[in-house]
Amino acid sequence: MASTTHGNKAAAGPVPDNAATKTADYFDERLGIYGAAKKNLRKVFPDHWSFMLGEIALYSFIIILLTGVWLTLFFKPSMTEVVYDGSYVPLQGIHMSEAYASTLDISFDIRGGLAIRQIHHWAALIFVASLFVHMFRIFFTGAFRKPREMNWLFGFILLVLAMVNGFTGYSLPDDLLSGTGLRIAEGVVLAIPLVGTYLQFFLFGGQFPGHDIVPRLFTIHVLLVPAIMVGLLTVHLILVFYHKHTQFPGAGKTEKNVVGLPLLPVYTAKAGGFFFIVFGITALLGGLVQINPIWSYGPYNPGQITAGSQPDWYIGFLEGSLRIMPNWETNLWGHTISWNVLIPSLVVPGVMFTFIAAYPWLEAWVTGDKREHHLLDRPRNVPVRTGLGAAWIAMYLVLWIGGGNDIIATHFHLSINAITWTMRVLFFVAPVLAFVVARRVAMALQRRDRDKVLHGRETGIIKKLPHGEFIEVHEPLDAEKRFFLTAHEQPAAAELPPAVDENGVARKLKPGEKLRVRLSRWYFAEPIEKPTAAEYEEITSGHGHH
């Protein structure tokens, strides 16, 4: 394990006066690369498997950019109608858009085109999945706390942009499946009160589907959103460097140091190897596992729809939200407000994702914690936060499963109405159950840790005492393990100040202070006290470890 310092400098030897040195000096005099390299290349990063989740997101994004540039060279973002005469015989002579025809050409007539298309699509799915799991890791371990709140927000925006860009990307081929998704998106836009019709005309350039949506989506997909994402990702990584990487508590680890390995050469070598692992797995998926076979769907026709159509997995929760919503509408002054579209497509995801974006500030307000944190929490030691995260995941999964209600009904021979009503009930019940269960499990794990510290680890060895009693032999934990299990803080809940100050004057509370105190008591309710040194000494000296 490397220390937190850069170590002693090696004895300086004579610097060779050769072409390489002169070239390096030339650039250093103009760019200052020596100083930047000396400061950053020996920067220490902690080592833990969960930190690789962010790396998967980064590497899959790089794969998306590389394959996307290649696809851009051959794709024609045009809705001009053509007659297909390519090598895919079943569609020869069919009228279709240039966008669809060029995607068929990429798939069947350009060498390696189908593999690159599928690598690009698989990398996008992996990218969004790794972003989700990476944010879950950050959420459950409290890595979003001061001073990293803004970096959490940047990561959240990256996630939303990745989902938006994924949707625009699989809408580009203008096939029947993606056209169905665009039709749903148009309905969502139209459901917005007052401005929906104007927005729909602005986006589509007239009545759906029009001739402008694919060129506009192409610009958004390959230029606008990727440029924003590259900028956000750069800032995100700079802030990781600036704030230093968080680490789990352990021996020698404090809020003021980082214990791990230097960026160069160790971390760089490991990261480089891991990139090729991610690239290799993505390439295998792209070469062996078919995805988005647009030739099976046919070109988009507004009068047709594919049976059992499903979006990419990360849009599935929106599909499910729309499917399980009751058919509510209101007619006011000659205008129809489609609650059955507005609530599930805008209100529900808006509330869910706004909660995630704002959570660092919500938790800081409830707990009153304004300190900087560089040591991570174990999820079991913050039961309410863990329960809230589990509740959010449960709500997301219920909506996601609801998006496949027709597939579930046909494959398992169930009533689609029964499935829809089950999802409606679970949307409200499952998050509550998930919160309660996750919180109780976290508290039980805390009690188990306390018991292990006091009584040691169960060995599975049964011993018979002289008086006939059978006991299990416990092995004492070493000091490092005991420290790890007891290193977490146990903050107390907030309390209201006295009604009057020291001068007898009635104290005026800040707005929302009573609510904050009530939430704080709920947040820190039923604490599991850590074993004290006195308790440990009493047990080890009085009874010993069996």
Salt bridges, closest charged atoms under 4 A:
GLU29 OE1 - ARG30 NH1 3.56
ASP47 OD2 - LYS270 NZ 3.08
GLU81 OE2 - HIS95 ND1 2.98
GLU186 OE1 - ARG183 NH1 3.00
ASP212 OD2 - ARG216 NH2 3.84
ASP312 OD2 - HIS121 NE2 2.93
GLU319 OE2 - ARG323 NH2 2.76
GLU363 OE2 - ARG385 NH2 2.93
ASP369 OD1 - ARG371 NE 3.04
ASP369 OD2 - HIS373 NE2 2.53
GLU372 OE1 - HIS374 NE2 3.20
ASP377 OD2 - ARG145 NH1 3.25
ASP377 OD2 - ARG385 NH2 3.13
ASP406 OD1 - ARG323 NH1 2.63
ASP449 OD2 - ARG378 NH1 2.96
ASP449 OD1 - ARG380 NH1 3.03
ASP451 OD1 - HIS455 NE2 3.69
GLU469 OE1 - HIS467 NE2 2.99
GLU475 OE1 - ARG457 NH2 2.41
GLU489 OE1 - ARG371 NH2 2.83
GLU495 OE1 - ARG521 NH2 3.01
GLU513 OE2 - ARG516 NH2 3.21
GLU526 OE2 - ARG439 NH2 3.57
GLU526 OE1 - ARG440 NH1 3.33
GLU535 OE2 - ARG450 NH2 2.86
